[in-house]
Amino acid sequence: TMSEARNYNPDLRWETRGTFNVGAEAALWDNRLILTAEYYHAVTRDMLYEYEVPVPPFVYNKLLANNGTLSNDGWELGLGASLLRTRDWGLDVNANLTVQRSRLRSLGGACLGMQLTAPRITPIGGMELGAGFHGGNNNVLYQIVGQPLGVFYLPKSTGLELQPDGSRRYEIEDLDHNGRINVEDGGDRYVAGQATPKVMLGSNIAVRYKNWDLTMQINGAFGHKIFNATALAYMNMTSFPDYNVMRGAPQQNIKDQNVTDYWLEKGDYVNVDYITLGWNVPLRSRVIRGLRLSCSVNNPWTFTAYSGLTPMINSHVVNATIGMDDKRSYPVYRTFSMGVNVQF
């Protein structure tokens, strides 16, 4: 037998995207200083979204339709400077800065002769049960019309509240001033930040002195938040002794797994990707045309105020946990290497 696997929508079509770009470039002092600037604005329309529909007339309660609208805009600034250029010395600096902003404009619209609507506020990611987390109100990441994609919509914690048994719980502010705390209905939640960076930085620096050279690459991200879900799970004494806890957990004695902004931190960082030192060995040989020795270190330093292992979290976008340090993030590691290049 054959049957429909999902609701049929004859109006399905490709998403459409309109873009506008304007830029400028300047080269000064015999190209020793190059400046670039570009502004972009893009609007994606007819975004695919799965809507709740009535049964009947539909066979299933979900319908995929084109109705969403998303806008993106930002600036890209570039700098290339040859600060020093002599016979023995050279210093070149290249940097780029990206300022970006997105906004989910709408999700509703008409399809198949009916008006489709979606909730203005929809949870899209949160804590998963297991490995130290086994309860509590766990929604963290939300999709909200009028906001950037992926924002933290959380109860506001004012600190830890001591309980009669000596344990502590998260004290939550009554944001809607109705005399009661309800973290599930949205009344006592607020937009606490976004998961994606507002500003991205990249830079390359190259220094040369005679036969020696030093190169360095730096990257950074700013304006976003990270939810330290690892701390929420392993600073919770409810998990003990079935799961390990962090060293400071017994002293704080937190017995509360409800998600709040208590563990939401600034995600700003600057990371030195690599540093390479090289030496082109001067030779007087008819056999060897060139000899270069080099040594490198990857990820030597990360400058951040984030208290977790690393602000460069490898979150699972598929599972909608972007912006969450969710116990599955493997930190970047530092490596040292040496190289020899011989030309005959």
RAQUIVEN-V82238 format. One record per residue. N is the residue number from 1. PHI is phi in degrees with one decimal (none if undefined). Layout:
# RAQUIVEN-V82238
n=N phi=PHI
n=N phi=PHI
This chain:
# RAQUIVEN-V82238
n=1 phi=none
n=2 phi=-125.0
n=3 phi=-150.5
n=4 phi=-71.7
n=5 phi=-87.1
n=6 phi=-155.6
n=7 phi=-64.1
n=8 phi=-85.2
n=9 phi=-130.0
n=10 phi=-70.0
n=11 phi=-90.7
n=12 phi=-62.3
n=13 phi=-151.2
n=14 phi=-69.7
n=15 phi=-66.2
n=16 phi=-115.7
n=17 phi=-138.0
n=18 phi=-112.3
n=19 phi=-129.7
n=20 phi=-135.0
n=21 phi=-129.9
n=22 phi=-142.3
n=23 phi=-146.7
n=24 phi=-145.1
n=25 phi=-141.1
n=26 phi=-135.2
n=27 phi=-122.5
n=28 phi=-123.9
n=29 phi=51.7
n=30 phi=57.5
n=31 phi=64.7
n=32 phi=-78.9
n=33 phi=-134.5
n=34 phi=-121.9
n=35 phi=-119.6
n=36 phi=-133.1
n=37 phi=-147.8
n=38 phi=-144.1
n=39 phi=-111.3
n=40 phi=-132.6
n=41 phi=-141.0
n=42 phi=-133.7
n=43 phi=-127.5
n=44 phi=-101.8
n=45 phi=-115.8
n=46 phi=57.2
n=47 phi=-66.8
n=48 phi=-73.5
n=49 phi=-150.5
n=50 phi=-95.9
n=51 phi=-106.0
n=52 phi=-80.4
n=53 phi=-131.4
n=54 phi=-75.3
n=55 phi=-124.3
n=56 phi=-71.7
n=57 phi=-81.8
n=58 phi=-82.4
n=59 phi=-75.1
n=60 phi=-119.8
n=61 phi=-89.6
n=62 phi=-124.4
n=63 phi=-139.3
n=64 phi=-86.1
n=65 phi=-144.8
n=66 phi=-97.8
n=67 phi=-147.1
n=68 phi=-76.7
n=69 phi=-133.4
n=70 phi=-132.2
n=71 phi=-117.7
n=72 phi=-134.6
n=73 phi=-149.5
n=74 phi=175.0
n=75 phi=-121.7
n=76 phi=-126.2
n=77 phi=-116.6
n=78 phi=-129.3
n=79 phi=-138.2
n=80 phi=-130.2
n=81 phi=-134.6
n=82 phi=-100.9
n=83 phi=-76.5
n=84 phi=-145.2
n=85 phi=-146.7
n=86 phi=-128.7
n=87 phi=-63.3
n=88 phi=-99.5
n=89 phi=-117.6
n=90 phi=-151.5
n=91 phi=-142.6
n=92 phi=-122.9
n=93 phi=-129.5
n=94 phi=-126.1
n=95 phi=-146.9
n=96 phi=-138.3
n=97 phi=-130.3
n=98 phi=-119.9
n=99 phi=-110.6
n=100 phi=-130.7
n=101 phi=-149.7
n=102 phi=-125.8
n=103 phi=-150.5
n=104 phi=-80.6
n=105 phi=-78.1
n=106 phi=-159.3
n=107 phi=-132.4
n=108 phi=-95.8
n=109 phi=166.4
n=110 phi=-93.3
n=111 phi=-159.1
n=112 phi=55.0
n=113 phi=77.9
n=114 phi=-135.1
n=115 phi=-90.9
n=116 phi=-98.8
n=117 phi=-129.7
n=118 phi=-131.8
n=119 phi=-58.5
n=120 phi=-67.0
n=121 phi=-121.5
n=122 phi=-134.9
n=123 phi=-71.0
n=124 phi=-125.5
n=125 phi=-168.1
n=126 phi=-168.9
n=127 phi=-71.5
n=128 phi=-99.7
n=129 phi=-67.6
n=130 phi=103.0
n=131 phi=52.7
n=132 phi=101.3
n=133 phi=-118.7
n=134 phi=-145.2
n=135 phi=165.7
n=136 phi=90.4
n=137 phi=-80.8
n=138 phi=-111.1
n=139 phi=-73.6
n=140 phi=-122.5
n=141 phi=-100.4
n=142 phi=-131.1
n=143 phi=-107.7
n=144 phi=-128.2
n=145 phi=-63.9
n=146 phi=95.4
n=147 phi=-117.6
n=148 phi=-61.2
n=149 phi=-67.1
n=150 phi=78.9
n=151 phi=-117.3
n=152 phi=-87.9
n=153 phi=-115.2
n=154 phi=-132.2
n=155 phi=-64.9
n=156 phi=-92.6
n=157 phi=-91.6
n=158 phi=-101.1
n=159 phi=139.0
n=160 phi=-105.2
n=161 phi=-109.1
n=162 phi=-73.7
n=163 phi=-99.3
n=164 phi=-57.8
n=165 phi=-84.7
n=166 phi=92.5
n=167 phi=-83.3
n=168 phi=-126.9
n=169 phi=-126.3
n=170 phi=-73.9
n=171 phi=-82.9
n=172 phi=-112.7
n=173 phi=-79.0
n=174 phi=-81.1
n=175 phi=-71.2
n=176 phi=-92.3
n=177 phi=54.5
n=178 phi=-104.9
n=179 phi=85.2
n=180 phi=-143.9
n=181 phi=-103.2
n=182 phi=-138.8
n=183 phi=-86.0
n=184 phi=-96.7
n=185 phi=-86.6
n=186 phi=88.5
n=187 phi=-65.0
n=188 phi=-109.7
n=189 phi=-120.6
n=190 phi=-146.4
n=191 phi=-76.3
n=192 phi=-95.4
n=193 phi=150.6
n=194 phi=-117.5
n=195 phi=-84.5
n=196 phi=-94.5
n=197 phi=-63.7
n=198 phi=-83.5
n=199 phi=-132.6
n=200 phi=-121.2
n=201 phi=-127.7
n=202 phi=-141.1
n=203 phi=-152.5
n=204 phi=-126.9
n=205 phi=-127.8
n=206 phi=-128.9
n=207 phi=-120.0
n=208 phi=-129.7
n=209 phi=-137.6
n=210 phi=52.5
n=211 phi=-92.6
n=212 phi=-104.7
n=213 phi=-146.8
n=214 phi=-133.3
n=215 phi=-122.8
n=216 phi=-145.7
n=217 phi=-124.2
n=218 phi=-130.4
n=219 phi=-138.3
n=220 phi=-154.9
n=221 phi=-144.2
n=222 phi=-144.8
n=223 phi=88.3
n=224 phi=-120.5
n=225 phi=-120.2
n=226 phi=-127.1
n=227 phi=-90.4
n=228 phi=-82.8
n=229 phi=-69.0
n=230 phi=-63.0
n=231 phi=-67.3
n=232 phi=-57.7
n=233 phi=-74.0
n=234 phi=-98.2
n=235 phi=-98.8
n=236 phi=-102.6
n=237 phi=-74.4
n=238 phi=-64.2
n=239 phi=-76.0
n=240 phi=-86.4
n=241 phi=-97.5
n=242 phi=-63.8
n=243 phi=-128.8
n=244 phi=-66.8
n=245 phi=-128.4
n=246 phi=-73.5
n=247 phi=-59.8
n=248 phi=-85.2
n=249 phi=-64.7
n=250 phi=-60.4
n=251 phi=-68.4
n=252 phi=-76.9
n=253 phi=54.8
n=254 phi=-80.9
n=255 phi=-126.2
n=256 phi=-159.5
n=257 phi=-113.2
n=258 phi=-69.0
n=259 phi=-74.6
n=260 phi=-139.4
n=261 phi=-82.5
n=262 phi=-60.2
n=263 phi=-104.0
n=264 phi=-91.5
n=265 phi=-126.7
n=266 phi=-66.0
n=267 phi=-101.0
n=268 phi=-59.0
n=269 phi=-157.4
n=270 phi=-128.5
n=271 phi=-119.7
n=272 phi=-85.8
n=273 phi=-66.7
n=274 phi=-160.3
n=275 phi=-132.6
n=276 phi=-126.7
n=277 phi=-111.7
n=278 phi=-128.5
n=279 phi=-136.8
n=280 phi=-87.3
n=281 phi=-70.7
n=282 phi=-69.5
n=283 phi=-129.1
n=284 phi=-127.4
n=285 phi=-141.9
n=286 phi=-84.9
n=287 phi=-93.9
n=288 phi=-98.3
n=289 phi=-80.2
n=290 phi=-158.3
n=291 phi=-139.5
n=292 phi=-127.8
n=293 phi=-111.4
n=294 phi=-147.9
n=295 phi=-139.7
n=296 phi=-137.0
n=297 phi=-134.9
n=298 phi=-100.4
n=299 phi=53.1
n=300 phi=-70.1
n=301 phi=-143.0
n=302 phi=-131.4
n=303 phi=-104.8
n=304 phi=-160.5
n=305 phi=-99.0
n=306 phi=-68.3
n=307 phi=-88.1
n=308 phi=-78.3
n=309 phi=-64.2
n=310 phi=-158.4
n=311 phi=-79.8
n=312 phi=-89.2
n=313 phi=-79.5
n=314 phi=-100.5
n=315 phi=-71.0
n=316 phi=-89.2
n=317 phi=-62.7
n=318 phi=-61.5
n=319 phi=-90.9
n=320 phi=57.5
n=321 phi=-117.6
n=322 phi=-60.6
n=323 phi=86.3
n=324 phi=-114.6
n=325 phi=-83.2
n=326 phi=-104.1
n=327 phi=75.1
n=328 phi=-110.0
n=329 phi=-85.6
n=330 phi=-92.4
n=331 phi=-68.1
n=332 phi=-65.0
n=333 phi=-119.1
n=334 phi=-94.9
n=335 phi=-128.5
n=336 phi=-119.6
n=337 phi=-147.1
n=338 phi=-129.6
n=339 phi=-137.2
n=340 phi=-131.3
n=341 phi=-121.6
n=342 phi=-119.4
n=343 phi=-113.7
n=344 phi=-104.9
